[in-house]
Amino acid sequence: MKIFYLGIACRDARWSTMRNTILSVYQPSHLASLVPTMQTYIDSATQNLHEEEEITFSNLSLKLVTDVTGQAAFGVDFGLSGPQTLVTDDSVRNVDENNEVSDFINQHMNATTQLRMDL
């Protein structure tokens, strides 16, 4: 089966447009423009961290990455890394369970956790 037929890969003007769009996301100037967004989420996530308190860093970093990606790619604040969610590291759901955003977050967190376990 040709993947060109399915529109998954192409070499025409469409390919050029898609490639240029994707490449622009990885330009150093664009990545540098995301630093303030990342810093905002880091500051928010660390508000409730205490010196003697143990945390699971992989959970914290997963929440940070998900929040930064949600904001940078979709313009949505998932709210996973804020102070209210750091109280319980096992909890990754702080939005309504019937919400599309919640479904996306849950699927993303499950997929990422599975990938991390496979590594």
A tleap script that builds the chain and sets N, CA, C and O, in Angstrom:
source leaprc.protein.ff14SB
mol = sequence {
  NMET LYS ILE PHE TYR LEU GLY ILE ALA CYS
  ARG ASP ALA ARG TRP SER THR MET ARG ASN
  THR ILE LEU SER VAL TYR GLN PRO SER HIE
  LEU ALA SER LEU VAL PRO THR MET GLN THR
  TYR ILE ASP SER ALA THR GLN ASN LEU HIE
  GLU GLU GLU GLU ILE THR PHE SER ASN LEU
  SER LEU LYS LEU VAL THR ASP VAL THR GLY
  GLN ALA ALA PHE GLY VAL ASP PHE GLY LEU
  SER GLY PRO GLN THR LEU VAL THR ASP ASP
  SER VAL ARG ASN VAL ASP GLU ASN ASN GLU
  VAL SER ASP PHE ILE ASN GLN HIE MET ASN
  ALA THR THR GLN LEU ARG MET ASP CLEU
}
set mol.1.N position { 0.846 -1.175 0.000 }
set mol.1.CA position { 0.000 0.000 0.000 }
set mol.1.C position { 0.893 1.240 0.000 }
set mol.1.O position { 1.819 1.353 0.804 }
set mol.2.N position { 0.610 2.139 -0.886 }
set mol.2.CA position { 1.404 3.356 -0.963 }
set mol.2.C position { 0.944 4.341 0.112 }
set mol.2.O position { -0.242 4.649 0.228 }
set mol.3.N position { 1.889 4.816 0.877 }
set mol.3.CA position { 1.516 5.806 1.889 }
set mol.3.C position { 1.276 7.167 1.248 }
set mol.3.O position { 0.652 8.039 1.854 }
set mol.4.N position { 1.767 7.352 0.028 }
set mol.4.CA position { 1.512 8.611 -0.666 }
set mol.4.C position { 0.017 8.768 -0.948 }
set mol.4.O position { -0.525 9.872 -0.895 }
set mol.5.N position { -0.627 7.659 -1.244 }
set mol.5.CA position { -2.058 7.662 -1.520 }
set mol.5.C position { -2.852 8.120 -0.301 }
set mol.5.O position { -3.869 8.801 -0.435 }
set mol.6.N position { -2.389 7.747 0.871 }
set mol.6.CA position { -3.097 8.096 2.101 }
set mol.6.C position { -2.830 9.528 2.549 }
set mol.6.O position { -3.461 10.010 3.490 }
set mol.7.N position { -1.918 10.201 1.896 }
set mol.7.CA position { -1.604 11.570 2.277 }
set mol.7.C position { -0.675 11.659 3.467 }
set mol.7.O position { -0.501 12.736 4.037 }
set mol.8.N position { -0.076 10.543 3.853 }
set mol.8.CA position { 0.834 10.548 4.996 }
set mol.8.C position { 2.177 11.142 4.606 }
set mol.8.O position { 2.782 11.884 5.380 }
set mol.9.N position { 2.634 10.823 3.433 }
set mol.9.CA position { 3.891 11.371 2.935 }
set mol.9.C position { 3.627 11.981 1.566 }
set mol.9.O position { 2.828 11.457 0.791 }
set mol.10.N position { 4.288 13.068 1.276 }
set mol.10.CA position { 4.111 13.706 -0.017 }
set mol.10.C position { 5.375 14.489 -0.361 }
set mol.10.O position { 6.156 14.841 0.523 }
set mol.11.N position { 5.565 14.752 -1.625 }
set mol.11.CA position { 6.758 15.460 -2.085 }
set mol.11.C position { 6.408 16.673 -2.937 }
set mol.11.O position { 7.284 17.214 -3.613 }
set mol.12.N position { 5.201 17.098 -2.925 }
set mol.12.CA position { 4.786 18.213 -3.759 }
set mol.12.C position { 4.758 19.505 -2.945 }
set mol.12.O position { 5.448 19.622 -1.932 }
set mol.13.N position { 3.974 20.455 -3.384 }
set mol.13.CA position { 3.867 21.733 -2.679 }
set mol.13.C position { 3.339 21.539 -1.261 }
set mol.13.O position { 3.712 22.265 -0.339 }
set mol.14.N position { 2.470 20.553 -1.104 }
set mol.14.CA position { 1.929 20.280 0.235 }
set mol.14.C position { 3.053 19.884 1.190 }
set mol.14.O position { 3.103 20.353 2.327 }
set mol.15.N position { 3.947 19.027 0.726 }
set mol.15.CA position { 5.085 18.605 1.533 }
set mol.15.C position { 5.935 19.810 1.929 }
set mol.15.O position { 6.327 19.949 3.087 }
set mol.16.N position { 6.210 20.661 0.975 }
set mol.16.CA position { 7.037 21.837 1.236 }
set mol.16.C position { 6.397 22.726 2.301 }
set mol.16.O position { 7.082 23.215 3.199 }
set mol.17.N position { 5.100 22.931 2.201 }
set mol.17.CA position { 4.384 23.750 3.184 }
set mol.17.C position { 4.423 23.107 4.563 }
set mol.17.O position { 4.694 23.777 5.560 }
set mol.18.N position { 4.154 21.806 4.617 }
set mol.18.CA position { 4.167 21.096 5.900 }
set mol.18.C position { 5.565 21.130 6.513 }
set mol.18.O position { 5.716 21.378 7.709 }
set mol.19.N position { 6.577 20.883 5.702 }
set mol.19.CA position { 7.959 20.867 6.188 }
set mol.19.C position { 8.345 22.233 6.746 }
set mol.19.O position { 8.921 22.318 7.830 }
set mol.20.N position { 8.035 23.291 6.023 }
set mol.20.CA position { 8.381 24.637 6.484 }
set mol.20.C position { 7.655 25.001 7.772 }
set mol.20.O position { 8.217 25.681 8.631 }
set mol.21.N position { 6.422 24.558 7.909 }
set mol.21.CA position { 5.670 24.818 9.139 }
set mol.21.C position { 6.306 24.105 10.319 }
set mol.21.O position { 6.486 24.691 11.386 }
set mol.22.N position { 6.645 22.846 10.122 }
set mol.22.CA position { 7.241 22.062 11.205 }
set mol.22.C position { 8.629 22.579 11.560 }
set mol.22.O position { 8.964 22.696 12.738 }
set mol.23.N position { 9.438 22.891 10.548 }
set mol.23.CA position { 10.798 23.370 10.812 }
set mol.23.C position { 10.807 24.682 11.583 }
set mol.23.O position { 11.685 24.908 12.415 }
set mol.24.N position { 9.832 25.550 11.310 }
set mol.24.CA position { 9.805 26.842 11.998 }
set mol.24.C position { 9.614 26.683 13.500 }
set mol.24.O position { 10.060 27.527 14.277 }
set mol.25.N position { 8.956 25.609 13.911 }
set mol.25.CA position { 8.722 25.356 15.331 }
set mol.25.C position { 10.032 25.071 16.063 }
set mol.25.O position { 10.156 25.373 17.250 }
set mol.26.N position { 10.997 24.500 15.373 }
set mol.26.CA position { 12.257 24.106 15.999 }
set mol.26.C position { 13.372 25.133 15.824 }
set mol.26.O position { 14.517 24.862 16.188 }
set mol.27.N position { 13.066 26.285 15.286 }
set mol.27.CA position { 14.077 27.325 15.136 }
set mol.27.C position { 14.469 27.854 16.515 }
set mol.27.O position { 13.614 28.009 17.387 }
set mol.28.N position { 15.760 28.133 16.714 }
set mol.28.CA position { 16.212 28.627 18.026 }
set mol.28.C position { 15.445 29.853 18.511 }
set mol.28.O position { 15.174 29.978 19.706 }
set mol.29.N position { 15.097 30.750 17.609 }
set mol.29.CA position { 14.371 31.953 18.036 }
set mol.29.C position { 12.989 31.599 18.580 }
set mol.29.O position { 12.533 32.196 19.556 }
set mol.30.N position { 12.325 30.637 17.954 }
set mol.30.CA position { 11.008 30.218 18.452 }
set mol.30.C position { 11.142 29.501 19.792 }
set mol.30.O position { 10.374 29.758 20.719 }
set mol.31.N position { 12.109 28.612 19.891 }
set mol.31.CA position { 12.317 27.895 21.155 }
set mol.31.C position { 12.670 28.869 22.272 }
set mol.31.O position { 12.204 28.714 23.401 }
set mol.32.N position { 13.490 29.870 21.966 }
set mol.32.CA position { 13.854 30.872 22.975 }
set mol.32.C position { 12.626 31.661 23.428 }
set mol.32.O position { 12.546 32.078 24.583 }
set mol.33.N position { 11.679 31.866 22.525 }
set mol.33.CA position { 10.472 32.613 22.900 }
set mol.33.C position { 9.588 31.830 23.868 }
set mol.33.O position { 8.701 32.406 24.497 }
set mol.34.N position { 9.820 30.528 23.991 }
set mol.34.CA position { 9.038 29.696 24.907 }
set mol.34.C position { 9.592 29.701 26.333 }
set mol.34.O position { 8.932 29.216 27.252 }
set mol.35.N position { 10.788 30.242 26.524 }
set mol.35.CA position { 11.412 30.242 27.851 }
set mol.35.C position { 10.531 30.930 28.895 }
set mol.35.O position { 10.370 30.379 29.984 }
set mol.36.N position { 9.954 32.100 28.624 }
set mol.36.CA position { 9.077 32.703 29.643 }
set mol.36.C position { 7.880 31.817 30.004 }
set mol.36.O position { 7.480 31.765 31.168 }
set mol.37.N position { 7.316 31.131 29.031 }
set mol.37.CA position { 6.207 30.212 29.308 }
set mol.37.C position { 6.674 29.089 30.216 }
set mol.37.O position { 6.011 28.752 31.197 }
set mol.38.N position { 7.831 28.509 29.878 }
set mol.38.CA position { 8.378 27.431 30.704 }
set mol.38.C position { 8.651 27.921 32.119 }
set mol.38.O position { 8.345 27.227 33.088 }
set mol.39.N position { 9.226 29.115 32.239 }
set mol.39.CA position { 9.568 29.653 33.552 }
set mol.39.C position { 8.318 29.881 34.394 }
set mol.39.O position { 8.332 29.646 35.602 }
set mol.40.N position { 7.245 30.333 33.767 }
set mol.40.CA position { 5.982 30.539 34.480 }
set mol.40.C position { 5.484 29.235 35.094 }
set mol.40.O position { 5.064 29.207 36.251 }
set mol.41.N position { 5.533 28.164 34.320 }
set mol.41.CA position { 5.073 26.869 34.829 }
set mol.41.C position { 6.017 26.313 35.894 }
set mol.41.O position { 5.567 25.702 36.863 }
set mol.42.N position { 7.300 26.519 35.723 }
set mol.42.CA position { 8.269 26.062 36.734 }
set mol.42.C position { 8.034 26.800 38.045 }
set mol.42.O position { 8.009 26.188 39.112 }
set mol.43.N position { 7.863 28.116 37.963 }
set mol.43.CA position { 7.598 28.903 39.172 }
set mol.43.C position { 6.324 28.434 39.868 }
set mol.43.O position { 6.294 28.290 41.090 }
set mol.44.N position { 5.281 28.197 39.089 }
set mol.44.CA position { 4.013 27.740 39.655 }
set mol.44.C position { 4.153 26.366 40.303 }
set mol.44.O position { 3.614 26.123 41.383 }
set mol.45.N position { 4.874 25.479 39.643 }
set mol.45.CA position { 5.028 24.110 40.154 }
set mol.45.C position { 5.849 24.058 41.431 }
set mol.45.O position { 5.636 23.184 42.271 }
set mol.46.N position { 6.771 24.974 41.583 }
set mol.46.CA position { 7.658 24.931 42.747 }
set mol.46.C position { 7.124 25.706 43.949 }
set mol.46.O position { 7.773 25.727 44.994 }
set mol.47.N position { 5.980 26.332 43.830 }
set mol.47.CA position { 5.437 27.113 44.942 }
set mol.47.C position { 5.190 26.281 46.189 }
set mol.47.O position { 5.406 26.763 47.301 }
set mol.48.N position { 4.749 25.060 46.030 }
set mol.48.CA position { 4.430 24.228 47.191 }
set mol.48.C position { 5.494 23.199 47.520 }
set mol.48.O position { 5.255 22.313 48.340 }
set mol.49.N position { 6.661 23.293 46.901 }
set mol.49.CA position { 7.738 22.358 47.234 }
set mol.49.C position { 8.402 22.811 48.529 }
set mol.49.O position { 8.704 23.991 48.710 }
set mol.50.N position { 8.622 21.863 49.417 }
set mol.50.CA position { 9.260 22.169 50.689 }
set mol.50.C position { 10.613 21.476 50.740 }
set mol.50.O position { 10.807 20.433 50.115 }
set mol.51.N position { 11.544 22.052 51.481 }
set mol.51.CA position { 12.917 21.539 51.515 }
set mol.51.C position { 13.013 20.074 51.900 }
set mol.51.O position { 13.755 19.325 51.265 }
set mol.52.N position { 12.305 19.656 52.893 }
set mol.52.CA position { 12.428 18.286 53.403 }
set mol.52.C position { 11.451 17.307 52.755 }
set mol.52.O position { 11.456 16.118 53.074 }
set mol.53.N position { 10.627 17.800 51.860 }
set mol.53.CA position { 9.609 16.954 51.242 }
set mol.53.C position { 10.188 16.200 50.041 }
set mol.53.O position { 10.868 16.780 49.195 }
set mol.54.N position { 9.908 14.913 49.988 }
set mol.54.CA position { 10.333 14.121 48.840 }
set mol.54.C position { 9.271 14.213 47.751 }
set mol.54.O position { 8.072 14.216 48.028 }
set mol.55.N position { 9.734 14.287 46.517 }
set mol.55.CA position { 8.819 14.282 45.382 }
set mol.55.C position { 9.303 13.242 44.378 }
set mol.55.O position { 10.473 12.859 44.372 }
set mol.56.N position { 8.400 12.803 43.549 }
set mol.56.CA position { 8.768 11.923 42.448 }
set mol.56.C position { 9.040 12.826 41.257 }
set mol.56.O position { 8.116 13.373 40.654 }
set mol.57.N position { 10.318 12.979 40.923 }
set mol.57.CA position { 10.700 13.941 39.897 }
set mol.57.C position { 10.103 13.597 38.536 }
set mol.57.O position { 9.745 14.498 37.777 }
set mol.58.N position { 9.990 12.327 38.219 }
set mol.58.CA position { 9.430 11.955 36.912 }
set mol.58.C position { 7.980 12.422 36.791 }
set mol.58.O position { 7.555 12.833 35.712 }
set mol.59.N position { 7.220 12.365 37.882 }
set mol.59.CA position { 5.836 12.857 37.850 }
set mol.59.C position { 5.798 14.370 37.674 }
set mol.59.O position { 5.010 14.893 36.886 }
set mol.60.N position { 6.649 15.062 38.409 }
set mol.60.CA position { 6.702 16.517 38.306 }
set mol.60.C position { 7.112 16.943 36.901 }
set mol.60.O position { 6.494 17.832 36.317 }
set mol.61.N position { 8.148 16.313 36.358 }
set mol.61.CA position { 8.618 16.708 35.029 }
set mol.61.C position { 7.591 16.371 33.952 }
set mol.61.O position { 7.444 17.124 32.989 }
set mol.62.N position { 6.881 15.258 34.095 }
set mol.62.CA position { 5.836 14.904 33.134 }
set mol.62.C position { 4.723 15.948 33.148 }
set mol.62.O position { 4.223 16.340 32.093 }
set mol.63.N position { 4.338 16.392 34.329 }
set mol.63.CA position { 3.307 17.419 34.436 }
set mol.63.C position { 3.783 18.732 33.822 }
set mol.63.O position { 3.024 19.404 33.124 }
set mol.64.N position { 5.037 19.098 34.080 }
set mol.64.CA position { 5.581 20.330 33.507 }
set mol.64.C position { 5.608 20.267 31.983 }
set mol.64.O position { 5.186 21.208 31.311 }
set mol.65.N position { 6.099 19.167 31.446 }
set mol.65.CA position { 6.171 19.017 29.986 }
set mol.65.C position { 4.776 19.065 29.375 }
set mol.65.O position { 4.574 19.701 28.340 }
set mol.66.N position { 3.824 18.407 29.999 }
set mol.66.CA position { 2.458 18.400 29.478 }
set mol.66.C position { 1.863 19.800 29.501 }
set mol.66.O position { 1.224 20.213 28.533 }
set mol.67.N position { 2.062 20.534 30.588 }
set mol.67.CA position { 1.537 21.896 30.675 }
set mol.67.C position { 2.190 22.832 29.663 }
set mol.67.O position { 1.501 23.607 28.999 }
set mol.68.N position { 3.506 22.766 29.545 }
set mol.68.CA position { 4.208 23.641 28.598 }
set mol.68.C position { 3.796 23.301 27.167 }
set mol.68.O position { 3.566 24.201 26.360 }
set mol.69.N position { 3.701 22.019 26.851 }
set mol.69.CA position { 3.283 21.605 25.509 }
set mol.69.C position { 1.854 22.055 25.227 }
set mol.69.O position { 1.559 22.548 24.138 }
set mol.70.N position { 0.971 21.887 26.202 }
set mol.70.CA position { -0.415 22.322 26.027 }
set mol.70.C position { -0.509 23.805 25.741 }
set mol.70.O position { -1.270 24.227 24.870 }
set mol.71.N position { 0.262 24.600 26.471 }
set mol.71.CA position { 0.231 26.047 26.274 }
set mol.71.C position { 0.884 26.444 24.956 }
set mol.71.O position { 0.334 27.250 24.205 }
set mol.72.N position { 2.058 25.877 24.674 }
set mol.72.CA position { 2.803 26.263 23.473 }
set mol.72.C position { 2.133 25.772 22.192 }
set mol.72.O position { 2.073 26.504 21.205 }
set mol.73.N position { 1.635 24.551 22.201 }
set mol.73.CA position { 1.090 23.968 20.977 }
set mol.73.C position { -0.399 24.235 20.785 }
set mol.73.O position { -0.858 24.407 19.655 }
set mol.74.N position { -1.154 24.270 21.879 }
set mol.74.CA position { -2.607 24.359 21.764 }
set mol.74.C position { -3.203 25.608 22.404 }
set mol.74.O position { -4.391 25.879 22.232 }
set mol.75.N position { -2.397 26.372 23.138 }
set mol.75.CA position { -2.918 27.547 23.824 }
set mol.75.C position { -3.838 27.202 24.977 }
set mol.75.O position { -4.716 27.986 25.338 }
set mol.76.N position { -3.633 26.010 25.561 }
set mol.76.CA position { -4.491 25.536 26.650 }
set mol.76.C position { -3.647 25.307 27.897 }
set mol.76.O position { -2.591 24.677 27.838 }
set mol.77.N position { -4.121 25.825 29.021 }
set mol.77.CA position { -3.451 25.584 30.298 }
set mol.77.C position { -4.115 24.374 30.947 }
set mol.77.O position { -5.236 24.467 31.447 }
set mol.78.N position { -3.419 23.242 30.938 }
set mol.78.CA position { -3.977 22.021 31.511 }
set mol.78.C position { -3.987 22.059 33.036 }
set mol.78.O position { -4.768 21.343 33.661 }
set mol.79.N position { -3.147 22.869 33.636 }
set mol.79.CA position { -3.151 23.025 35.083 }
set mol.79.C position { -2.631 21.842 35.868 }
set mol.79.O position { -3.000 21.666 37.029 }
set mol.80.N position { -1.784 21.027 35.265 }
set mol.80.CA position { -1.270 19.844 35.967 }
set mol.80.C position { -0.138 20.160 36.926 }
set mol.80.O position { -0.002 19.503 37.958 }
set mol.81.N position { 0.669 21.146 36.605 }
set mol.81.CA position { 1.866 21.384 37.405 }
set mol.81.C position { 1.688 22.474 38.450 }
set mol.81.O position { 2.640 22.817 39.152 }
set mol.82.N position { 0.503 23.015 38.561 }
set mol.82.CA position { 0.258 24.047 39.555 }
set mol.82.C position { 0.317 23.498 40.964 }
set mol.82.O position { 0.303 22.283 41.162 }
set mol.83.N position { 0.381 24.376 41.938 }
set mol.83.CA position { 0.513 23.954 43.338 }
set mol.83.C position { -0.578 23.001 43.809 }
set mol.83.O position { -0.310 22.127 44.634 }
set mol.84.N position { -1.788 23.145 43.311 }
set mol.84.CA position { -2.883 22.297 43.775 }
set mol.84.C position { -2.694 20.847 43.383 }
set mol.84.O position { -3.245 19.970 44.049 }
set mol.85.N position { -1.932 20.547 42.323 }
set mol.85.CA position { -1.765 19.159 41.908 }
set mol.85.C position { -0.512 18.518 42.470 }
set mol.85.O position { -0.348 17.302 42.369 }
set mol.86.N position { 0.381 19.310 43.064 }
set mol.86.CA position { 1.608 18.746 43.607 }
set mol.86.C position { 1.401 18.116 44.979 }
set mol.86.O position { 2.266 17.389 45.468 }
set mol.87.N position { 0.272 18.388 45.594 }
set mol.87.CA position { -0.001 17.824 46.906 }
set mol.87.C position { -0.039 16.307 46.831 }
set mol.87.O position { 0.470 15.625 47.721 }
set mol.88.N position { -0.638 15.775 45.774 }
set mol.88.CA position { -0.671 14.331 45.572 }
set mol.88.C position { -0.062 14.021 44.221 }
set mol.88.O position { -0.660 14.304 43.183 }
set mol.89.N position { 1.120 13.441 44.232 }
set mol.89.CA position { 1.801 13.126 42.986 }
set mol.89.C position { 1.075 12.076 42.171 }
set mol.89.O position { 1.237 12.026 40.952 }
set mol.90.N position { 0.269 11.226 42.822 }
set mol.90.CA position { -0.443 10.188 42.088 }
set mol.90.C position { -1.626 10.751 41.310 }
set mol.90.O position { -2.129 10.111 40.386 }
set mol.91.N position { -2.063 11.937 41.682 }
set mol.91.CA position { -3.215 12.527 41.018 }
set mol.91.C position { -2.769 13.369 39.838 }
set mol.91.O position { -1.982 14.303 39.991 }
set mol.92.N position { -3.275 13.036 38.668 }
set mol.92.CA position { -2.981 13.833 37.484 }
set mol.92.C position { -4.257 14.432 36.913 }
set mol.92.O position { -4.239 15.002 35.822 }
set mol.93.N position { -5.351 14.310 37.631 }
set mol.93.CA position { -6.620 14.807 37.130 }
set mol.93.C position { -7.144 15.899 38.065 }
set mol.93.O position { -7.548 15.622 39.194 }
set mol.94.N position { -7.131 17.129 37.583 }
set mol.94.CA position { -7.716 18.201 38.381 }
set mol.94.C position { -8.766 18.959 37.575 }
set mol.94.O position { -9.133 20.084 37.912 }
set mol.95.N position { -9.242 18.324 36.504 }
set mol.95.CA position { -10.308 18.912 35.709 }
set mol.95.C position { -11.454 17.921 35.633 }
set mol.95.O position { -11.288 16.745 35.955 }
set mol.96.N position { -12.597 18.387 35.214 }
set mol.96.CA position { -13.806 17.568 35.146 }
set mol.96.C position { -13.584 16.330 34.278 }
set mol.96.O position { -13.047 16.436 33.175 }
set mol.97.N position { -13.989 15.167 34.765 }
set mol.97.CA position { -13.771 13.901 34.064 }
set mol.97.C position { -14.529 13.819 32.740 }
set mol.97.O position { -14.124 13.054 31.865 }
set mol.98.N position { -15.600 14.568 32.560 }
set mol.98.CA position { -16.390 14.500 31.334 }
set mol.98.C position { -15.924 15.508 30.292 }
set mol.98.O position { -16.588 15.688 29.271 }
set mol.99.N position { -14.838 16.144 30.520 }
set mol.99.CA position { -14.330 17.202 29.670 }
set mol.99.C position { -13.403 16.623 28.600 }
set mol.99.O position { -12.643 15.696 28.882 }
set mol.100.N position { -13.456 17.160 27.372 }
set mol.100.CA position { -12.565 16.699 26.305 }
set mol.100.C position { -11.107 16.938 26.670 }
set mol.100.O position { -10.244 16.113 26.367 }
set mol.101.N position { -10.832 18.062 27.317 }
set mol.101.CA position { -9.462 18.356 27.736 }
set mol.101.C position { -8.990 17.300 28.723 }
set mol.101.O position { -7.855 16.829 28.647 }
set mol.102.N position { -9.865 16.932 29.648 }
set mol.102.CA position { -9.522 15.906 30.625 }
set mol.102.C position { -9.232 14.576 29.945 }
set mol.102.O position { -8.290 13.877 30.319 }
set mol.103.N position { -10.034 14.228 28.951 }
set mol.103.CA position { -9.798 12.983 28.212 }
set mol.103.C position { -8.445 13.009 27.518 }
set mol.103.O position { -7.701 12.030 27.551 }
set mol.104.N position { -8.134 14.139 26.889 }
set mol.104.CA position { -6.838 14.263 26.217 }
set mol.104.C position { -5.694 14.132 27.214 }
set mol.104.O position { -4.722 13.417 26.969 }
set mol.105.N position { -5.819 14.830 28.341 }
set mol.105.CA position { -4.766 14.786 29.362 }
set mol.105.C position { -4.580 13.363 29.870 }
set mol.105.O position { -3.453 12.880 29.974 }
set mol.106.N position { -5.673 12.700 30.183 }
set mol.106.CA position { -5.579 11.331 30.697 }
set mol.106.C position { -4.923 10.396 29.691 }
set mol.106.O position { -4.074 9.585 30.061 }
set mol.107.N position { -5.307 10.502 28.425 }
set mol.107.CA position { -4.699 9.655 27.397 }
set mol.107.C position { -3.218 9.974 27.234 }
set mol.107.O position { -2.392 9.069 27.109 }
set mol.108.N position { -2.888 11.257 27.236 }
set mol.108.CA position { -1.485 11.664 27.103 }
set mol.108.C position { -0.650 11.158 28.277 }
set mol.108.O position { 0.435 10.610 28.086 }
set mol.109.N position { -1.160 11.345 29.482 }
set mol.109.CA position { -0.413 10.920 30.668 }
set mol.109.C position { -0.236 9.402 30.677 }
set mol.109.O position { 0.843 8.908 31.008 }
set mol.110.N position { -1.274 8.667 30.322 }
set mol.110.CA position { -1.163 7.204 30.266 }
set mol.110.C position { -0.153 6.766 29.218 }
set mol.110.O position { 0.675 5.893 29.478 }
set mol.111.N position { -0.216 7.368 28.036 }
set mol.111.CA position { 0.716 7.000 26.963 }
set mol.111.C position { 2.149 7.339 27.345 }
set mol.111.O position { 3.061 6.545 27.112 }
set mol.112.N position { 2.351 8.505 27.927 }
set mol.112.CA position { 3.698 8.919 28.310 }
set mol.112.C position { 4.239 8.049 29.430 }
set mol.112.O position { 5.417 7.692 29.428 }
set mol.113.N position { 3.396 7.708 30.378 }
set mol.113.CA position { 3.824 6.838 31.472 }
set mol.113.C position { 4.196 5.460 30.943 }
set mol.113.O position { 5.195 4.881 31.369 }
set mol.114.N position { 3.404 4.931 30.022 }
set mol.114.CA position { 3.718 3.632 29.426 }
set mol.114.C position { 5.035 3.684 28.665 }
set mol.114.O position { 5.841 2.758 28.754 }
set mol.115.N position { 5.258 4.756 27.920 }
set mol.115.CA position { 6.502 4.914 27.177 }
set mol.115.C position { 7.683 4.965 28.135 }
set mol.115.O position { 8.716 4.343 27.891 }
set mol.116.N position { 7.526 5.704 29.223 }
set mol.116.CA position { 8.596 5.817 30.214 }
set mol.116.C position { 8.910 4.450 30.817 }
set mol.116.O position { 10.076 4.130 31.046 }
set mol.117.N position { 7.887 3.646 31.073 }
set mol.117.CA position { 8.105 2.319 31.656 }
set mol.117.C position { 8.785 1.384 30.660 }
set mol.117.O position { 9.553 0.508 31.058 }
set mol.118.N position { 8.508 1.565 29.365 }
set mol.118.CA position { 9.128 0.726 28.343 }
set mol.118.C position { 10.605 1.035 28.164 }
set mol.118.O position { 11.367 0.182 27.711 }
set mol.119.N position { 11.009 2.227 28.510 }
set mol.119.CA position { 12.417 2.604 28.364 }
set mol.119.C position { 13.196 2.011 29.498 }
set mol.119.O position { 14.410 2.200 29.578 }
savepdb mol mol.pdb
quit
